[in-house]
Amino acid sequence: MAIDWITVSAQIINFLILVWLLKRFLYKPVIRAMNKRKQTIAERLNQAREREREAKQKIQLYQVKAGKLKNARDRILDDAKLEAAKQKKQLLELARAELHEKLDLWQRQVVEEKQEFMTSLRARASENIQAIARKALHDLADAELENQVVNTFIKQLKTVDKKTRKSLSEASEPLTIASAFELSASLRDRLSNAINEHLCPGIEVNYTESPELLCGIELSRGGHRLSWNLVNYLDELNNNIEQAFSSIAPAREEA
């Protein structure tokens, strides 16, 4: 039987190619995977041993700390007993001091309430007297009284100092006259003429009513004000009432 060397050679070449392919694409990847797996297992074993060693060290450290904590706890309990006795003594002393303080406070409050009552009494008396005076002045107001108020205010305009006169004349805002009662046309003319003559020549005057002025007149412009008002007299009356009550309050307290 003749041997077909060409066929044999082809089969040998195919076999060698197959071996090379298996080695390159099968054996090497498997070997690399096995080596990598082996390395991973070794690293995990090393990590486990390291963790076990660290755990043992932590256990020993915790045991040491537990012993120290027990000793510290005993010291703290002893200190707490001493501190409790000390606090008890301090609290008793504080309670006594607070009791004396509250007694002093109560006495001061009694005195303050008495003073507040006297102050309220003075204020009410003053308010009632002022209210009566306001009502009486309001009831007595008539044309003659209005004329006298305007005359008094014009006299005041004549005595205004140079500095105030200059400030009023240089202001840019409108000039307003407020009165507690409605001014007649003749009284407005008199006031306007007096203002133009003594304060601000050629200025237009606006008129308005303000019952709070209590039979008074007030001139205002640019934050500057001139006024004549019976409230000033009532304030003086109020001060006299205050002084009268102040003079009798000590006598009542001594009694």
Secondary structure, DSSP 8 states (H G I E B T S, - for coil): ----HHHHHHHHHHHHHHHHHHIIIIIHHHHHHHHHHHHHHHHHHHHHHHHHHHHHHHHHHHHHHHHHHHHHHHHHHHHHHHHHHHHHHHHHHHHHHHHHHHHHHHHHHHHHHHHHHHHHHHHHHHHHHHHHHHHHHHHH--HHHHHHHHHHHHHHHHT--HHHHHHHHH--S-EEEEESS---HHHHHHHHHHHHHHT-TT--EEEEE-GGGSS-EEEEETTEEEEE-THHHHHHHHHHHHHHHHHHHHHHHH-
